Amino acid sequence: MSSIASDPAAKRSGASLYVLLSVMFINMLGFGVVVPLLPFYARSFHAPPWEIALLFSAYAVGSFFGEPFWGRLSDRIGRKPLLVSTVSANCLCYLLLAFAPNIYVAFAVRLLGGLVAGNGSVVQGYIADVTPANERAGRMALLGAAYNVGFIFGPAVGGLLAHPTAGPEGFRLPLLTSSALAAISATCIFFIVKESRVLSQANASQLSRWAMLGKAIEHPVVSRVMLVTLVAGLAFNGIEATFGFWAQAKYGWGPRDVSLCFTAAAIVSAIAQTTLTGRLSTRFGQATMLAVGMAITVICTGLQPFSPVGWLTVVLMAVMSLGQSVAFPNGSAMISRTTDPDRQGQMLGLNNASGALARVLGPMVALNLFSSVSHNAPFFAGAAVVLPAIVLALNAGRQARKLGVRS
């Protein structure tokens, strides 16, 4: 069996973790520049709602297949090579997207980008490698905070750099900025981040993704966490995809207003993940906090259509982000604590694939509800879908305790 590094090496890897978090902040800064602008970018090609949904979902379709593959490969050959290659691929895809001549090429680039750059499970595997089991929820939260701090500044930068009235060319500068940030991240990973795994012949023995999927479905904890990830992702990504249009119809907001709302939510999320998530998980348990986060999501999502003013909408989005911030790091931590260390990347990859599937289906369903039912329908549907996740989270905790893992 391969092992985590010995104590001195683990200390070096622990220091390397914080370097990795800093690098992933830079990478997420680029991601945050682009995501809030995607609906407006797609509309600049005169795309109908269904094509906008496809563009929003294309990256997730690629990630659905890429996440388990990269997680499995990182268990076998190490985390660092995969981090360098996937972030570099992200850089190239932003560059291609900046010069896409039409919506179909943009869709193909986004699909390829998700396939080659779905590295969430690799980063989570790195954290699990260098972190004691009882501290993983807090460390996973730090990863989320690094992402969110990037997302604090990213939307604001994207909103300032974008010029929607210029058509697709008006989004070229934000995309080139994102490409440059990804290039910086890949370079820093290559020269600074240290490998977290000690590899041995045992790493050559890997189950196929289908065999691992069967094991994940049979696993009493992993299967439930994957379902929570799926249903919560359906709601959140559906709202994310339609929020710009909803806010435009309700308040007359444009790209800058929407970007600033996402920025406010990201600030709250980052603060929660750096100061609350780890402490709350230690005190109340990972499963309990996962359930609490889902409950907060249900309440805020259900109340959003009744918001009479813009500032209250921002508050509800921020509180919903708070709920997700204290929830999702616990799901990843529960998976890492209840699976074989040599299978962590694979299992985390399958969980991330559940999230990717939600990013595919959520925007498609929500945009259809938005255009054919009512502007508020995505919020009501999201609250209804997430409600069972509260029970699933608590049940996952009970199953973990049966396996002898405090959760």
C-alpha positions in Angstrom: 0.0 0.0 0.0 1.2 3.5 -0.7 1.4 5.8 2.2 1.4 9.4 3.2 4.8 10.9 3.8 6.6 10.3 7.0 6.4 13.0 9.7 9.1 15.3 8.5 7.9 15.0 4.9 4.3 15.5 6.1 5.4 18.8 7.7 6.9 19.9 4.4 3.8 18.8 2.6 1.7 20.7 5.1 3.6 23.9 4.3 3.2 23.0 0.6 -0.6 22.8 1.2 -0.8 26.5 2.0 1.2 27.3 -1.1 -1.3 25.2 -3.0 -4.2 27.1 -1.5 -2.6 30.4 -2.5 -2.1 29.1 -6.1 -5.7 27.8 -6.3 -6.9 31.3 -5.1 -5.2 32.7 -8.2 -6.8 30.1 -10.4 -10.2 30.7 -8.9 -9.8 34.4 -9.4 -9.7 33.7 -13.1 -12.7 31.4 -12.8 -14.6 34.0 -10.9 -14.0 36.6 -13.7 -15.8 34.4 -16.2 -18.7 32.5 -14.6 -21.1 35.4 -13.7 -20.6 36.8 -17.3 -21.4 33.5 -19.1 -25.1 34.2 -19.6 -24.4 37.6 -21.1 -21.5 36.1 -23.1 -23.8 33.5 -24.6 -26.5 36.1 -25.3 -23.9 38.2 -27.2 -24.0 35.4 -29.8 -27.9 35.8 -29.9 -28.2 32.4 -28.3 -31.7 31.2 -27.3 -32.3 30.0 -23.7 -31.5 26.4 -24.5 -28.2 27.2 -26.0 -27.3 29.4 -23.0 -28.1 26.4 -20.8 -25.8 24.2 -22.9 -22.9 26.7 -22.7 -23.4 26.9 -18.9 -23.5 23.1 -18.6 -20.8 22.2 -21.1 -17.9 22.5 -18.6 -19.8 20.4 -16.1 -20.4 17.7 -18.7 -16.7 17.5 -19.3 -16.0 17.5 -15.5 -18.5 14.6 -15.0 -16.2 12.4 -17.0 -12.9 14.1 -16.1 -13.2 14.3 -12.3 -13.2 10.5 -11.6 -10.5 10.0 -14.2 -8.1 12.6 -12.8 -8.8 11.5 -9.2 -8.1 7.9 -10.0 -4.9 8.8 -12.0 -3.7 11.0 -9.1 -4.0 8.1 -6.7 -1.7 6.1 -9.1 0.9 8.6 -10.3 0.7 11.4 -7.7 -1.1 14.7 -7.3 1.4 17.3 -8.6 1.6 16.1 -12.3 -2.1 16.2 -12.6 -2.4 19.7 -11.0 0.1 21.1 -13.4 -1.5 19.5 -16.5 -5.1 20.3 -15.6 -4.4 24.0 -14.7 -2.4 24.4 -17.9 -5.3 23.0 -19.9 -7.6 25.5 -18.2 -5.3 28.3 -19.3 -5.5 27.2 -23.0 -9.3 26.8 -22.9 -9.8 30.3 -21.6 -7.6 31.5 -24.5 -9.6 29.6 -27.0 -12.9 30.8 -25.6 -11.7 34.4 -26.0 -11.6 34.0 -29.7 -14.6 31.6 -30.3 -16.3 32.7 -33.5 -19.8 31.4 -32.5 -21.7 29.7 -29.7 -21.0 26.2 -31.0 -17.3 26.6 -30.8 -17.7 28.2 -27.4 -19.7 25.1 -26.3 -17.0 22.8 -27.6 -14.2 24.7 -25.8 -16.2 24.7 -22.5 -16.8 20.9 -22.9 -13.1 20.2 -23.5 -12.2 22.5 -20.6 -14.3 20.6 -18.2 -12.9 17.3 -19.4 -9.2 18.2 -19.2 -9.3 20.6 -16.2 -11.7 18.9 -13.7 -9.1 18.7 -10.9 -11.2 19.3 -7.7 -10.8 15.7 -6.6 -7.0 16.0 -7.1 -6.8 19.1 -4.8 -9.1 17.5 -2.2 -6.9 14.3 -2.4 -3.8 16.4 -1.7 -5.5 17.9 1.3 -6.5 14.5 2.6 -3.0 13.2 2.1 -1.4 15.8 4.4 -4.1 16.4 7.0 -5.0 14.4 10.1 -8.5 12.9 9.8 -10.1 15.0 12.5 -8.9 18.3 10.9 -10.0 17.5 7.3 -13.3 19.4 7.4 -11.4 22.5 8.4 -8.8 22.1 5.8 -11.4 21.4 3.1 -13.0 24.6 4.2 -9.8 26.5 3.7 -9.8 25.2 0.2 -13.3 26.5 -0.2 -12.2 29.8 1.3 -9.3 30.1 -1.2 -11.8 29.5 -4.0 -14.2 32.1 -2.5 -11.6 34.8 -1.9 -10.8 34.4 -5.6 -14.5 34.6 -6.4 -14.7 37.8 -4.3 -12.5 39.7 -6.6 -13.1 37.8 -9.8 -16.7 38.9 -10.6 -15.8 42.5 -9.8 -12.9 42.3 -12.2 -15.0 40.6 -14.8 -17.8 43.2 -14.5 -15.3 46.0 -14.9 -13.5 44.5 -17.9 -16.5 43.3 -19.8 -18.2 45.5 -22.4 -21.5 43.6 -23.3 -22.5 46.2 -25.9 -19.5 45.3 -28.1 -20.8 41.7 -28.7 -18.5 38.7 -28.1 -15.4 40.8 -28.5 -16.5 42.7 -25.4 -15.8 39.6 -23.3 -12.4 39.0 -24.8 -10.4 41.0 -22.2 -11.9 39.1 -19.1 -11.2 35.8 -20.8 -7.6 36.7 -21.6 -7.2 37.8 -18.0 -8.4 34.4 -16.8 -6.1 32.6 -19.1 -3.1 34.6 -17.8 -4.1 33.9 -14.2 -4.3 30.1 -14.9 -0.8 30.3 -16.5 0.6 31.9 -13.4 -1.1 29.1 -11.3 0.4 26.3 -13.3 3.8 27.8 -13.2 3.7 28.2 -9.4 2.5 24.6 -8.9 5.3 23.3 -11.1 8.1 25.2 -9.2 6.8 25.4 -5.7 4.2 22.8 -4.7 5.6 19.5 -3.4 4.2 16.1 -4.1 2.0 14.8 -1.3 2.1 11.1 -1.9 4.8 8.4 -1.5 4.2 6.0 -4.4 4.7 2.3 -4.5 3.8 -0.7 -6.7 0.4 -0.9 -4.9 -0.6 2.2 -6.7 -0.4 0.4 -10.1 -3.4 -1.7 -8.9 -6.5 0.4 -9.6 -10.1 -0.6 -10.0 -11.9 0.6 -13.1 -14.2 3.6 -12.7 -17.3 1.4 -13.1 -16.0 -0.9 -10.3 -15.4 2.1 -8.1 -18.8 3.5 -8.9 -20.3 0.2 -7.8 -18.4 0.4 -4.5 -19.4 4.0 -4.0 -23.1 3.2 -4.5 -22.8 0.3 -2.0 -20.8 2.4 0.5 -23.3 3.6 3.3 -21.6 7.0 3.7 -20.3 7.8 0.2 -23.6 7.0 -1.5 -25.5 9.4 0.8 -23.0 12.2 0.5 -23.0 11.9 -3.3 -26.8 12.2 -3.2 -26.5 15.3 -1.0 -24.0 16.8 -3.5 -26.3 16.0 -6.4 -29.5 17.5 -5.1 -27.9 20.6 -3.5 -26.0 21.2 -6.7 -29.1 20.9 -8.8 -30.7 23.8 -6.8 -27.6 26.0 -6.5 -26.5 25.7 -10.1 -30.0 26.2 -11.4 -30.3 29.4 -9.4 -26.8 30.5 -10.5 -27.7 30.1 -14.1 -30.9 32.0 -14.0 -30.0 34.6 -11.3 -28.7 37.2 -13.7 -31.9 37.1 -15.8 -34.1 37.0 -12.7 -32.4 40.0 -11.2 -32.6 41.9 -14.5 -36.3 41.2 -14.7 -37.0 42.1 -11.1 -34.6 45.0 -10.4 -33.2 46.0 -13.8 -29.7 44.7 -12.8 -26.9 44.4 -15.3 -23.7 42.3 -15.3 -22.0 44.6 -12.8 -24.8 44.4 -10.3 -25.0 40.7 -10.6 -21.2 40.3 -10.3 -21.3 42.5 -7.1 -24.0 40.3 -5.6 -21.9 37.2 -6.2 -19.0 39.0 -4.7 -20.9 39.8 -1.5 -22.0 36.2 -1.2 -18.4 35.0 -1.8 -17.1 37.4 1.0 -19.5 35.9 3.5 -18.6 32.4 2.3 -14.9 32.9 2.7 -15.2 34.4 6.2 -17.4 31.4 7.2 -14.9 28.9 5.8 -11.9 30.4 7.5 -13.5 31.1 10.9 -16.5 28.8 11.4 -16.6 25.6 9.4 -13.7 23.8 11.1 -14.8 24.8 14.6 -18.4 24.0 14.1 -17.6 20.6 12.6 -15.4 19.8 15.5 -18.0 20.8 18.0 -21.2 19.5 16.5 -20.0 16.9 14.0 -19.6 16.8 10.3 -22.9 15.2 9.5 -24.8 17.6 11.7 -23.2 20.7 10.0 -23.8 19.2 6.6 -27.5 18.9 7.5 -27.6 22.4 9.0 -26.1 23.8 5.8 -28.8 22.1 3.7 -31.5 23.5 5.9 -30.2 27.1 5.5 -30.1 26.5 1.7 -33.8 25.4 1.7 -34.9 28.4 3.7 -33.0 31.1 1.8 -33.9 29.6 -1.6 -37.6 29.4 -0.7 -37.7 33.0 0.6 -35.8 34.6 -2.4 -38.9 35.1 -4.6 -40.6 37.2 -1.9 -37.7 39.6 -1.6 -39.1 43.1 -2.3 -35.8 45.0 -2.6 -32.4 44.3 -4.0 -30.4 44.6 -0.8 -32.5 41.8 0.8 -31.8 39.6 -2.3 -28.1 40.1 -1.6 -28.6 39.2 2.1 -30.4 36.0 1.2 -27.8 35.0 -1.4 -25.1 35.7 1.2 -26.8 33.6 3.9 -27.3 30.8 1.4 -23.6 30.9 0.7 -22.9 30.8 4.4 -25.0 27.6 4.7 -23.2 25.9 1.8 -19.9 27.0 3.2 -20.5 25.2 6.5 -21.9 22.2 4.7 -19.9 21.0 1.8 -16.4 20.7 3.3 -17.9 18.2 5.7 -19.1 16.0 2.9 -15.6 15.7 1.4 -14.1 15.1 4.8 -16.6 12.3 5.6 -15.7 10.6 2.3 -12.0 10.8 2.9 -12.4 9.5 6.5 -14.4 6.5 5.6 -12.5 5.3 2.5 -9.2 3.6 1.8 -6.4 6.2 1.5 -5.3 4.7 -1.8 -8.9 5.2 -3.1 -9.5 8.7 -1.8 -8.9 10.5 -5.1 -11.3 8.1 -6.9 -14.1 8.4 -4.4 -13.7 12.2 -4.1 -13.7 12.3 -7.9 -17.0 10.4 -8.0 -18.5 12.8 -5.5 -17.3 15.7 -7.6 -18.8 14.0 -10.7 -22.2 14.1 -8.8 -21.7 17.8 -8.5 -20.8 18.0 -12.2 -23.9 16.2 -13.1 -25.9 18.7 -11.1 -24.1 21.5 -13.0 -25.3 19.9 -16.2 -28.9 19.3 -15.2 -29.5 22.2 -12.9 -29.1 25.1 -15.4 -31.1 23.2 -18.1 -34.0 22.6 -15.8 -33.9 26.0 -14.2 -33.7 27.9 -17.4 -36.6 25.9 -18.8 -38.7 26.6 -15.6 -37.7 30.3 -15.8 -38.8 30.7 -19.4 -41.9 28.4 -19.5 -43.3 28.5 -15.9 -42.3 31.7 -14.1 -39.3 33.7 -13.1 -39.6 32.5 -9.5 -40.0 28.8 -10.4 -36.3 27.9 -10.1 -36.2 29.1 -6.5 -39.3 27.1 -5.4 -38.1 24.0 -7.3 -34.6 24.3 -5.7 -36.0 24.5 -2.2 -38.1 21.4 -2.8 -35.2 19.4 -4.2 -32.8 20.2 -1.4 -35.2 19.4 1.4 -34.5 15.6 1.4 -30.8 16.3 1.7 -31.2 17.2 5.3 -32.3 13.7 6.1 -29.6 12.2 3.9 -26.9 14.1 5.7 -28.0 13.0 9.1 -28.3 9.4 7.9 -24.8 9.5 6.5 -23.5 10.5 10.0 -25.3 7.5 11.5 -23.7 5.2 9.0 -20.3 6.6 9.6 -20.6 6.0 13.3 -21.5 2.4 12.6 -18.1 2.2 10.7 -16.4 3.5 13.8 -15.8 7.0 12.4 -16.9 10.0 14.6 -18.9 12.3 12.4 
